[in-house]
Amino acid sequence: MSLSELRTKDVISTHTGRNLGKVMDLEFDPCTGRVEALVVPGEFSLSCALRGEKSGVVIPWNAIERIGEHVILVSLPDDAAR
């Protein structure tokens, strides 16, 4: 599966049922080449936007329960999902 395919899927928290957004980036280990986390958009902040910064919620790869055709289900503690 490619990053462009992942970017089309909604990321859903199985604890809250909340849609966390779509994948905007990946984090990987440069030594092993393994994907370590997905990054979805964080809460909007005007101050970050004015500085040109992007905020994101990092979801560890081991928190992913299932990658389906249209959604990615993740298991995060309630407070970690914003």
C-alpha positions as CSV (number, residue, x, y, z in Angstrom):
1,M,0.0,0.0,0.0
2,S,1.3,3.4,-0.9
3,L,1.2,6.7,1.1
4,S,-1.1,8.1,-1.5
5,E,-3.6,5.3,-0.8
6,L,-3.3,5.7,3.0
7,R,-4.0,9.5,2.6
8,T,-7.5,8.7,1.2
9,K,-8.5,6.8,4.3
10,D,-10.2,8.3,7.4
11,V,-8.5,7.4,10.7
12,I,-11.1,6.4,13.3
13,S,-10.5,5.9,17.1
14,T,-12.1,2.7,18.3
15,H,-12.3,4.1,21.9
16,T,-14.3,7.3,21.0
17,G,-15.6,6.6,17.5
18,R,-14.1,10.0,16.6
19,N,-12.8,10.7,13.1
20,L,-9.3,11.9,13.6
21,G,-8.8,12.9,10.0
22,K,-6.9,11.6,7.1
23,V,-3.2,10.5,7.1
24,M,-1.0,13.4,6.3
25,D,2.4,11.9,6.9
26,L,4.4,8.8,8.1
27,E,7.2,8.5,10.5
28,F,9.7,5.8,9.8
29,D,13.0,4.5,11.2
30,P,15.7,5.5,8.8
31,C,18.0,2.6,9.8
32,T,15.4,-0.2,9.3
33,G,13.0,1.5,6.8
34,R,10.1,0.4,8.9
35,V,7.0,2.6,9.4
36,E,6.7,3.6,13.0
37,A,3.7,5.9,13.1
38,L,1.0,7.6,11.1
39,V,0.4,11.4,11.5
40,V,-3.0,12.9,11.2
41,P,-3.8,16.7,11.4
42,G,-3.9,18.1,14.9
43,E,-6.2,20.8,16.2
44,F,-6.1,24.0,14.2
45,S,-4.1,26.8,15.8
46,L,-4.1,30.3,14.3
47,S,-0.6,31.0,15.8
48,C,0.8,27.8,14.2
49,A,-0.8,28.7,10.9
50,L,0.6,32.2,10.9
51,R,4.1,30.7,11.4
52,G,3.5,28.2,8.7
53,E,3.8,25.2,11.1
54,K,1.7,22.1,10.9
55,S,0.5,20.3,14.0
56,G,-0.3,16.6,14.0
57,V,-1.3,13.7,16.1
58,V,1.3,10.9,16.0
59,I,-0.3,7.5,16.0
60,P,2.1,4.6,16.8
61,W,2.0,1.8,14.3
62,N,1.2,-0.7,17.1
63,A,-2.0,1.3,17.8
64,I,-3.4,0.4,14.4
65,E,-6.1,-2.3,14.7
66,R,-7.1,-2.6,11.1
67,I,-6.6,-1.0,7.7
68,G,-9.7,-1.3,5.7
69,E,-10.8,-0.2,2.2
70,H,-12.0,3.2,3.4
71,V,-10.9,3.6,7.1
72,I,-8.0,2.9,9.4
73,L,-9.1,1.9,12.9
74,V,-6.8,2.8,15.7
75,S,-6.8,2.1,19.4
76,L,-5.8,5.2,21.4
77,P,-6.5,6.2,25.0
78,D,-9.4,8.8,25.0
79,D,-7.1,11.7,25.8
80,A,-4.5,10.8,23.1
81,A,-7.1,11.2,20.4
82,R,-7.4,15.0,21.1
